[in-house]
Amino acid sequence: MDRGLLDEITGHEAKTVPEAGWASLKNGELLGRAEVEFDVFVTTDRNLMFQQNLPNFDIAVVVLACKTNRLGDLLPLVPKLLDAIPSAKPGTPLIIKS
């Protein structure tokens, strides 16, 4: 995900996967690490919810689904994301579409 998006996620601590030092981890390992440090995992990977058994992880997953993963396409989803974060529940993916 574009680092520029993090600047728009105000009121929350946010890191990219590389910033956390997790770039080499696969999805299951990544969610396992993330659940220890964060409450919500935001991704653009629409397949994550089919590839992983999300109820096994104690972290909410929010999927940003838009035309591309470019910052210009992601930015319009930020208000919906900020509204969704407080109600996101572990084990149940929340999909935000453009």
N, CA, C and O atoms as a Tinker XYZ file with bonds, in Angstrom:
   392  protein
     1  N      0.840000   -1.163000    0.000000    73     2
     2  CA     0.000000    0.000000    0.000000    64     1     3
     3  C      0.890000    1.233000    0.000000    63     2     4     5
     4  O      1.958000    1.228000    0.612000    81     3
     5  N      0.472000    2.260000   -0.663000    73     3     6
     6  CA     1.242000    3.498000   -0.781000    64     5     7
     7  C      1.428000    4.160000    0.582000    63     6     8     9
     8  O      0.462000    4.342000    1.323000    81     7
     9  N      2.638000    4.510000    0.906000    73     7    10
    10  CA     2.967000    5.174000    2.176000    64     9    11
    11  C      2.178000    6.461000    2.354000    63    10    12    13
    12  O      1.845000    6.828000    3.481000    81    11
    13  N      1.878000    7.145000    1.274000    73    11    14
    14  CA     1.136000    8.395000    1.345000    64    13    15
    15  C     -0.248000    8.230000    1.952000    63    14    16    17
    16  O     -0.797000    9.180000    2.510000    81    15
    17  N     -0.808000    7.055000    1.851000    73    15    18
    18  CA    -2.129000    6.807000    2.425000    64    17    19
    19  C     -2.086000    6.900000    3.952000    63    18    20    21
    20  O     -3.051000    7.342000    4.576000    81    19
    21  N     -0.979000    6.489000    4.546000    73    19    22
    22  CA    -0.868000    6.521000    6.003000    64    21    23
    23  C     -0.990000    7.924000    6.560000    63    22    24    25
    24  O     -1.509000    8.107000    7.661000    81    23
    25  N     -0.527000    8.908000    5.830000    73    23    26
    26  CA    -0.626000   10.292000    6.278000    64    25    27
    27  C     -2.074000   10.739000    6.419000    63    26    28    29
    28  O     -2.370000   11.679000    7.156000    81    27
    29  N     -2.974000   10.064000    5.714000    73    27    30
    30  CA    -4.392000   10.417000    5.736000    64    29    31
    31  C     -5.170000    9.670000    6.817000    63    30    32    33
    32  O     -6.305000   10.035000    7.124000    81    31
    33  N     -4.581000    8.644000    7.388000    73    31    34
    34  CA    -5.254000    7.856000    8.417000    64    33    35
    35  C     -4.964000    8.522000    9.763000    63    34    36    37
    36  O     -4.116000    8.067000   10.530000    81    35
    37  N     -5.676000    9.590000   10.023000    73    35    38
    38  CA    -5.440000   10.399000   11.209000    64    37    39
    39  C     -6.108000    9.792000   12.436000    63    38    40    41
    40  O     -7.139000    9.127000   12.336000    81    39
    41  N     -5.506000   10.033000   13.586000    73    39    42
    42  CA    -6.061000    9.554000   14.840000    64    41    43
    43  C     -5.737000    8.110000   15.153000    63    42    44    45
    44  O     -6.239000    7.565000   16.135000    81    43
    45  N     -4.912000    7.482000   14.343000    73    43    46
    46  CA    -4.555000    6.079000   14.536000    64    45    47
    47  C     -3.071000    5.890000   14.272000    63    46    48    49
    48  O     -2.483000    6.594000   13.452000    81    47
    49  N     -2.472000    4.938000   14.970000    73    47    50
    50  CA    -1.092000    4.573000   14.665000    64    49    51
    51  C     -1.136000    3.648000   13.465000    63    50    52    53
    52  O     -1.855000    2.649000   13.475000    81    51
    53  N     -0.385000    3.967000   12.447000    73    51    54
    54  CA    -0.398000    3.160000   11.229000    64    53    55
    55  C      1.029000    3.001000   10.707000    63    54    56    57
    56  O      1.842000    3.924000   10.758000    81    55
    57  N      1.301000    1.796000   10.203000    73    55    58
    58  CA     2.603000    1.497000    9.600000    64    57    59
    59  C      2.366000    0.667000    8.358000    63    58    60    61
    60  O      1.395000   -0.084000    8.273000    81    59
    61  N      3.258000    0.809000    7.397000    73    59    62
    62  CA     3.234000   -0.094000    6.256000    64    61    63
    63  C      3.923000   -1.387000    6.680000    63    62    64    65
    64  O      4.637000   -1.416000    7.682000    81    63
    65  N      3.712000   -2.436000    5.928000    73    63    66
    66  CA     4.361000   -3.714000    6.216000    64    65    67
    67  C      5.883000   -3.557000    6.198000    63    66    68    69
    68  O      6.545000   -4.049000    7.112000    81    67
    69  N      6.469000   -2.886000    5.187000    73    67    70
    70  CA     7.930000   -2.707000    5.215000    64    69    71
    71  C      8.413000   -1.898000    6.425000    63    70    72    73
    72  O      9.462000   -2.201000    6.995000    81    71
    73  N      7.652000   -0.874000    6.815000    73    71    74
    74  CA     8.053000   -0.075000    7.986000    64    73    75
    75  C      8.089000   -0.917000    9.258000    63    74    76    77
    76  O      8.912000   -0.682000   10.142000    81    75
    77  N      7.202000   -1.888000    9.344000    73    75    78
    78  CA     7.161000   -2.771000   10.511000    64    77    79
    79  C      8.244000   -3.845000   10.438000    63    78    80    81
    80  O      8.466000   -4.567000   11.410000    81    79
    81  N      8.922000   -3.954000    9.288000    73    79    82
    82  CA     9.965000   -4.964000    9.116000    64    81    83
    83  C      9.420000   -6.327000    8.751000    63    82    84    85
    84  O     10.079000   -7.343000    8.975000    81    83
    85  N      8.214000   -6.361000    8.187000    73    83    86
    86  CA     7.532000   -7.616000    7.892000    64    85    87
    87  C      7.407000   -7.914000    6.404000    63    86    88    89
    88  O      6.602000   -8.765000    6.026000    81    87
    89  N      8.156000   -7.261000    5.567000    73    87    90
    90  CA     8.009000   -7.403000    4.116000    64    89    91
    91  C      8.244000   -8.830000    3.624000    63    90    92    93
    92  O      7.702000   -9.213000    2.587000    81    91
    93  N      9.022000   -9.607000    4.327000    73    91    94
    94  CA     9.321000  -10.958000    3.860000    64    93    95
    95  C      8.315000  -12.005000    4.351000    63    94    96    97
    96  O      8.421000  -13.179000    3.993000    81    95
    97  N      7.347000  -11.590000    5.162000    73    95    98
    98  CA     6.391000  -12.545000    5.725000    64    97    99
    99  C      5.254000  -12.862000    4.761000    63    98   100   101
   100  O      4.817000  -12.007000    3.991000    81    99
   101  N      4.786000  -14.098000    4.818000    73    99   102
   102  CA     3.607000  -14.516000    4.055000    64   101   103
   103  C      2.373000  -14.067000    4.820000    63   102   104   105
   104  O      2.472000  -13.673000    5.982000    81   103
   105  N      1.207000  -14.124000    4.176000    73   103   106
   106  CA    -0.018000  -13.582000    4.762000    64   105   107
   107  C     -0.345000  -14.110000    6.159000    63   106   108   109
   108  O     -0.656000  -13.318000    7.048000    81   107
   109  N     -0.284000  -15.417000    6.375000    73   107   110
   110  CA    -0.600000  -15.972000    7.686000    64   109   111
   111  C      0.353000  -15.485000    8.761000    63   110   112   113
   112  O     -0.074000  -15.108000    9.852000    81   111
   113  N      1.646000  -15.491000    8.456000    73   111   114
   114  CA     2.645000  -14.983000    9.397000    64   113   115
   115  C      2.448000  -13.492000    9.636000    63   114   116   117
   116  O      2.594000  -13.001000   10.755000    81   115
   117  N      2.119000  -12.792000    8.574000    73   115   118
   118  CA     1.913000  -11.345000    8.659000    64   117   119
   119  C      0.747000  -11.010000    9.586000    63   118   120   121
   120  O      0.869000  -10.136000   10.445000    81   119
   121  N     -0.364000  -11.689000    9.419000    73   119   122
   122  CA    -1.513000  -11.456000   10.292000    64   121   123
   123  C     -1.188000  -11.835000   11.736000    63   122   124   125
   124  O     -1.637000  -11.168000   12.668000    81   123
   125  N     -0.426000  -12.881000   11.920000    73   123   126
   126  CA    -0.024000  -13.286000   13.265000    64   125   127
   127  C      0.807000  -12.227000   13.964000    63   126   128   129
   128  O      0.606000  -11.954000   15.147000    81   127
   129  N      1.720000  -11.642000   13.249000    73   127   130
   130  CA     2.537000  -10.562000   13.824000    64   129   131
   131  C      1.694000   -9.315000   14.063000    63   130   132   133
   132  O      1.799000   -8.669000   15.106000    81   131
   133  N      0.853000   -8.987000   13.078000    73   131   134
   134  CA     0.048000   -7.762000   13.166000    64   133   135
   135  C     -0.934000   -7.817000   14.334000    63   134   136   137
   136  O     -1.175000   -6.798000   14.980000    81   135
   137  N     -1.507000   -8.996000   14.617000    73   135   138
   138  CA    -2.503000   -9.090000   15.677000    64   137   139
   139  C     -1.918000   -8.794000   17.052000    63   138   140   141
   140  O     -2.652000   -8.443000   17.976000    81   139
   141  N     -0.606000   -8.932000   17.196000    73   139   142
   142  CA     0.052000   -8.650000   18.469000    64   141   143
   143  C      0.191000   -7.142000   18.688000    63   142   144   145
   144  O      0.116000   -6.668000   19.821000    81   143
   145  N      0.392000   -6.391000   17.606000    73   143   146
   146  CA     0.673000   -4.962000   17.728000    64   145   147
   147  C     -0.472000   -4.037000   17.333000    63   146   148   149
   148  O     -0.492000   -2.872000   17.729000    81   147
   149  N     -1.435000   -4.551000   16.550000    73   147   150
   150  CA    -2.479000   -3.682000   16.015000    64   149   151
   151  C     -3.861000   -4.292000   16.204000    63   150   152   153
   152  O     -3.997000   -5.494000   16.434000    81   151
   153  N     -4.878000   -3.453000   16.103000    73   151   154
   154  CA    -6.269000   -3.900000   16.196000    64   153   155
   155  C     -6.877000   -4.149000   14.823000    63   154   156   157
   156  O     -7.787000   -4.965000   14.673000    81   155
   157  N     -6.360000   -3.431000   13.816000    73   155   158
   158  CA    -6.934000   -3.493000   12.465000    64   157   159
   159  C     -5.807000   -3.631000   11.453000    63   158   160   161
   160  O     -4.785000   -2.950000   11.541000    81   159
   161  N     -6.011000   -4.525000   10.490000    73   159   162
   162  CA    -5.078000   -4.709000    9.385000    64   161   163
   163  C     -5.785000   -4.221000    8.127000    63   162   164   165
   164  O     -6.830000   -4.755000    7.758000    81   163
   165  N     -5.226000   -3.211000    7.467000    73   163   166
   166  CA    -5.810000   -2.646000    6.256000    64   165   167
   167  C     -5.002000   -3.128000    5.066000    63   166   168   169
   168  O     -3.774000   -3.039000    5.058000    81   167
   169  N     -5.696000   -3.637000    4.066000    73   167   170
   170  CA    -5.020000   -4.206000    2.903000    64   169   171
   171  C     -5.789000   -3.887000    1.627000    63   170   172   173
   172  O     -6.969000   -3.536000    1.663000    81   171
   173  N     -5.104000   -4.016000    0.517000    73   171   174
   174  CA    -5.765000   -3.940000   -0.783000    64   173   175
   175  C     -5.839000   -5.331000   -1.416000    63   174   176   177
   176  O     -6.301000   -5.476000   -2.547000    81   175
   177  N     -5.392000   -6.338000   -0.697000    73   175   178
   178  CA    -5.389000   -7.718000   -1.184000    64   177   179
   179  C     -6.778000   -8.330000   -1.008000    63   178   180   181
   180  O     -7.126000   -8.786000    0.081000    81   179
   181  N     -7.557000   -8.339000   -2.067000    73   179   182
   182  CA    -8.923000   -8.863000   -2.012000    64   181   183
   183  C     -8.961000  -10.374000   -1.803000    63   182   184   185
   184  O     -9.987000  -10.915000   -1.392000    81   183
   185  N     -7.865000  -11.051000   -2.080000    73   183   186
   186  CA    -7.813000  -12.505000   -1.924000    64   185   187
   187  C     -7.476000  -12.948000   -0.500000    63   186   188   189
   188  O     -7.642000  -14.120000   -0.159000    81   187
   189  N     -7.011000  -12.033000    0.318000    73   187   190
   190  CA    -6.585000  -12.388000    1.665000    64   189   191
   191  C     -7.690000  -13.108000    2.434000    63   190   192   193
   192  O     -7.419000  -14.081000    3.138000    81   191
   193  N     -8.906000  -12.651000    2.308000    73   191   194
   194  CA   -10.009000  -13.243000    3.078000    64   193   195
   195  C    -10.359000  -14.647000    2.602000    63   194   196   197
   196  O    -11.011000  -15.400000    3.326000    81   195
   197  N     -9.934000  -15.009000    1.391000    73   195   198
   198  CA   -10.164000  -16.359000    0.877000    64   197   199
   199  C     -8.968000  -17.271000    1.132000    63   198   200   201
   200  O     -9.109000  -18.492000    1.203000    81   199
   201  N     -7.792000  -16.666000    1.270000    73   199   202
   202  CA    -6.559000  -17.430000    1.462000    64   201   203
   203  C     -6.265000  -17.743000    2.924000    63   202   204   205
   204  O     -5.538000  -18.688000    3.232000    81   203
   205  N     -6.835000  -16.945000    3.818000    73   203   206
   206  CA    -6.567000  -17.112000    5.245000    64   205   207
   207  C     -7.877000  -17.348000    5.996000    63   206   208   209
   208  O     -8.926000  -16.846000    5.593000    81   207
   209  N     -7.815000  -18.097000    7.065000    73   207   210
   210  CA    -8.976000  -18.329000    7.919000    64   209   211
   211  C     -8.996000  -17.198000    8.947000    63   210   212   213
   212  O     -8.456000  -17.340000   10.044000    81   211
   213  N     -9.614000  -16.088000    8.592000    73   211   214
   214  CA    -9.551000  -14.872000    9.409000    64   213   215
   215  C    -10.059000  -15.041000   10.838000    63   214   216   217
   216  O     -9.537000  -14.379000   11.735000    81   215
   217  N    -11.059000  -15.900000   11.099000    73   215   218
   218  CA   -11.467000  -16.078000   12.502000    64   217   219
   219  C    -10.360000  -16.640000   13.405000    63   218   220   221
   220  O    -10.474000  -16.576000   14.629000    81   219
   221  N     -9.302000  -17.183000   12.819000    73   219   222
   222  CA    -8.176000  -17.685000   13.609000    64   221   223
   223  C     -7.278000  -16.565000   14.128000    63   222   224   225
   224  O     -6.391000  -16.811000   14.946000    81   223
   225  N     -7.501000  -15.341000   13.660000    73   223   226
   226  CA    -6.651000  -14.220000   14.043000    64   225   227
   227  C     -7.444000  -13.203000   14.855000    63   226   228   229
   228  O     -8.604000  -12.918000   14.556000    81   227
   229  N     -6.808000  -12.669000   15.872000    73   227   230
   230  CA    -7.448000  -11.669000   16.723000    64   229   231
   231  C     -7.132000  -10.261000   16.212000    63   230   232   233
   232  O     -6.560000   -9.432000   16.919000    81   231
   233  N     -7.526000  -10.026000   14.960000    73   231   234
   234  CA    -7.321000   -8.713000   14.344000    64   233   235
   235  C     -8.413000   -8.518000   13.300000    63   234   236   237
   236  O     -8.764000   -9.440000   12.564000    81   235
   237  N     -8.933000   -7.320000   13.254000    73   235   238
   238  CA    -9.919000   -6.986000   12.228000    64   237   239
   239  C     -9.192000   -6.742000   10.912000    63   238   240   241
   240  O     -8.072000   -6.230000   10.900000    81   239
   241  N     -9.827000   -7.107000    9.815000    73   239   242
   242  CA    -9.242000   -6.902000    8.489000    64   241   243
   243  C    -10.179000   -6.026000    7.674000    63   242   244   245
   244  O    -11.363000   -6.325000    7.520000    81   243
   245  N     -9.625000   -4.939000    7.156000    73   243   246
   246  CA   -10.365000   -4.040000    6.278000    64   245   247
   247  C     -9.706000   -4.104000    4.906000    63   246   248   249
   248  O     -8.504000   -3.873000    4.770000    81   247
   249  N    -10.501000   -4.419000    3.903000    73   247   250
   250  CA   -10.009000   -4.526000    2.531000    64   249   251
   251  C    -10.470000   -3.298000    1.755000    63   250   252   253
   252  O    -11.667000   -3.027000    1.653000    81   251
   253  N     -9.510000   -2.563000    1.212000    73   251   254
   254  CA    -9.830000   -1.425000    0.348000    64   253   255
   255  C     -9.889000   -1.939000   -1.085000    63   254   256   257
   256  O     -8.870000   -2.336000   -1.651000    81   255
   257  N    -11.073000   -1.929000   -1.663000    73   255   258
   258  CA   -11.280000   -2.469000   -3.006000    64   257   259
   259  C    -11.567000   -1.328000   -3.971000    63   258   260   261
   260  O    -12.633000   -0.714000   -3.934000    81   259
   261  N    -10.607000   -1.061000   -4.824000    73   259   262
   262  CA   -10.798000   -0.018000   -5.827000    64   261   263
   263  C    -10.095000   -0.416000   -7.124000    63   262   264   265
   264  O     -9.469000   -1.472000   -7.216000    81   263
   265  N    -10.214000    0.448000   -8.108000    73   263   266
   266  CA    -9.708000    0.162000   -9.460000    64   265   267
   267  C     -8.238000   -0.258000   -9.462000    63   266   268   269
   268  O     -7.871000   -1.259000  -10.078000    81   267
   269  N     -7.407000    0.508000   -8.774000    73   267   270
   270  CA    -5.979000    0.193000   -8.675000    64   269   271
   271  C     -5.524000    0.435000   -7.240000    63   270   272   273
   272  O     -6.294000    0.927000   -6.415000    81   271
   273  N     -4.287000    0.090000   -6.948000    73   271   274
   274  CA    -3.708000    0.346000   -5.628000    64   273   275
   275  C     -2.957000    1.664000   -5.580000    63   274   276   277
   276  O     -2.213000    1.924000   -4.634000    81   275
   277  N     -3.143000    2.480000   -6.574000    73   275   278
   278  CA    -2.466000    3.786000   -6.615000    64   277   279
   279  C     -3.104000    4.736000   -5.609000    63   278   280   281
   280  O     -4.298000    4.658000   -5.320000    81   279
   281  N     -2.288000    5.619000   -5.092000    73   279   282
   282  CA    -2.734000    6.556000   -4.069000    64   281   283
   283  C     -3.965000    7.343000   -4.504000    63   282   284   285
   284  O     -4.888000    7.538000   -3.713000    81   283
   285  N     -3.983000    7.792000   -5.740000    73   283   286
   286  CA    -5.113000    8.574000   -6.233000    64   285   287
   287  C     -6.431000    7.821000   -6.187000    63   286   288   289
   288  O     -7.486000    8.426000   -5.998000    81   287
   289  N     -6.378000    6.510000   -6.359000    73   287   290
   290  CA    -7.589000    5.690000   -6.285000    64   289   291
   291  C     -7.950000    5.343000   -4.839000    63   290   292   293
   292  O     -9.126000    5.159000   -4.524000    81   291
   293  N     -6.958000    5.254000   -3.967000    73   291   294
   294  CA    -7.189000    4.894000   -2.575000    64   293   295
   295  C     -7.674000    6.068000   -1.721000    63   294   296   297
   296  O     -8.480000    5.876000   -0.811000    81   295
   297  N     -7.198000    7.264000   -2.005000    73   295   298
   298  CA    -7.536000    8.421000   -1.171000    64   297   299
   299  C     -9.037000    8.644000   -0.983000    63   298   300   301
   300  O     -9.451000    8.975000    0.128000    81   299
   301  N     -9.875000    8.478000   -2.015000    73   299   302
   302  CA   -11.311000    8.687000   -1.801000    64   301   303
   303  C    -11.939000    7.698000   -0.805000    63   302   304   305
   304  O    -13.036000    7.943000   -0.304000    81   303
   305  N    -11.257000    6.594000   -0.521000    73   303   306
   306  CA   -11.785000    5.614000    0.420000    64   305   307
   307  C    -11.456000    5.940000    1.877000    63   306   308   309
   308  O    -12.000000    5.316000    2.787000    81   307
   309  N    -10.575000    6.906000    2.104000    73   307   310
   310  CA   -10.125000    7.212000    3.457000    64   309   311
   311  C    -11.268000    7.602000    4.395000    63   310   312   313
   312  O    -11.302000    7.095000    5.517000    81   311
   313  N    -12.200000    8.466000    4.008000    73   311   314
   314  CA   -13.294000    8.784000    4.946000    64   313   315
   315  C    -14.089000    7.544000    5.360000    63   314   316   317
   316  O    -14.446000    7.408000    6.531000    81   315
   317  N    -14.369000    6.648000    4.429000    73   315   318
   318  CA   -15.075000    5.406000    4.764000    64   317   319
   319  C    -14.221000    4.534000    5.682000    63   318   320   321
   320  O    -14.736000    3.907000    6.608000    81   319
   321  N    -12.923000    4.500000    5.422000    73   319   322
   322  CA   -12.015000    3.725000    6.256000    64   321   323
   323  C    -12.016000    4.257000    7.680000    63   322   324   325
   324  O    -12.136000    3.486000    8.633000    81   323
   325  N    -11.884000    5.557000    7.828000    73   323   326
   326  CA   -11.861000    6.149000    9.170000    64   325   327
   327  C    -13.163000    5.892000    9.914000    63   326   328   329
   328  O    -13.151000    5.694000   11.129000    81   327
   329  N    -14.279000    5.892000    9.206000    73   327   330
   330  CA   -15.574000    5.579000    9.828000    64   329   331
   331  C    -15.658000    4.104000   10.225000    63   330   332   333
   332  O    -16.279000    3.763000   11.232000    81   331
   333  N    -15.035000    3.238000    9.437000    73   331   334
   334  CA   -15.135000    1.790000    9.645000    64   333   335
   335  C    -14.213000    1.263000   10.739000    63   334   336   337
   336  O    -14.540000    0.270000   11.389000    81   335
   337  N    -13.095000    1.891000   10.950000    73   335   338
   338  CA   -12.103000    1.367000   11.897000    64   337   339
   339  C    -12.691000    1.089000   13.285000    63   338   340   341
   340  O    -12.442000    0.015000   13.831000    81   339
   341  N    -13.457000    2.007000   13.878000    73   339   342
   342  CA   -13.970000    1.735000   15.229000    64   341   343
   343  C    -14.917000    0.535000   15.317000    63   342   344   345
   344  O    -15.025000   -0.087000   16.374000    81   343
   345  N    -15.590000    0.211000   14.238000    73   343   346
   346  CA   -16.561000   -0.885000   14.291000    64   345   347
   347  C    -16.042000   -2.190000   13.681000    63   346   348   349
   348  O    -16.755000   -3.193000   13.677000    81   347
   349  N    -14.825000   -2.187000   13.172000    73   347   350
   350  CA   -14.261000   -3.395000   12.561000    64   349   351
   351  C    -14.063000   -4.462000   13.638000    63   350   352   353
   352  O    -13.559000   -4.188000   14.726000    81   351
   353  N    -14.474000   -5.679000   13.304000    73   351   354
   354  CA   -14.429000   -6.790000   14.256000    64   353   355
   355  C    -13.433000   -7.863000   13.801000    63   354   356   357
   356  O    -13.362000   -8.180000   12.614000    81   355
   357  N    -12.668000   -8.418000   14.738000    73   355   358
   358  CA   -11.772000   -9.514000   14.376000    64   357   359
   359  C    -12.523000  -10.684000   13.789000    63   358   360   361
   360  O    -13.620000  -11.025000   14.232000    81   359
   361  N    -11.912000  -11.303000   12.774000    73   359   362
   362  CA   -12.504000  -12.499000   12.176000    64   361   363
   363  C    -13.502000  -12.250000   11.068000    63   362   364   365
   364  O    -13.869000  -13.178000   10.348000    81   363
   365  N    -13.945000  -11.023000   10.918000    73   363   366
   366  CA   -14.927000  -10.693000    9.890000    64   365   367
   367  C    -14.359000   -9.609000    8.987000    63   366   368   369
   368  O    -14.228000   -8.465000    9.422000    81   367
   369  N    -14.021000   -9.930000    7.751000    73   367   370
   370  CA   -13.445000   -8.899000    6.879000    64   369   371
   371  C    -14.491000   -7.835000    6.538000    63   370   372   373
   372  O    -15.669000   -8.128000    6.332000    81   371
   373  N    -14.022000   -6.617000    6.487000    73   371   374
   374  CA   -14.860000   -5.485000    6.104000    64   373   375
   375  C    -14.314000   -4.962000    4.787000    63   374   376   377
   376  O    -13.138000   -4.610000    4.694000    81   375
   377  N    -15.156000   -4.911000    3.780000    73   375   378
   378  CA   -14.721000   -4.472000    2.453000    64   377   379
   379  C    -15.257000   -3.070000    2.187000    63   378   380   381
   380  O    -16.454000   -2.809000    2.300000    81   379
   381  N    -14.341000   -2.180000    1.830000    73   379   382
   382  CA   -14.714000   -0.811000    1.481000    64   381   383
   383  C    -14.459000   -0.643000    0.003000    63   382   384   385
   384  O    -13.328000   -0.767000   -0.466000    81   383
   385  N    -15.518000   -0.359000   -0.724000    73   383   386
   386  CA   -15.420000   -0.231000   -2.178000    64   385   387
   387  C    -15.508000    1.221000   -2.612000    63   386   388   389
   388  O    -16.136000    2.055000   -1.960000    81   387
   389  N    -14.854000    1.497000   -3.740000    73   387   390
   390  CA   -14.930000    2.846000   -4.306000    64   389   391
   391  C    -16.183000    3.002000   -5.114000    63   390   392
   392  O    -16.428000    4.071000   -5.673000    81   391
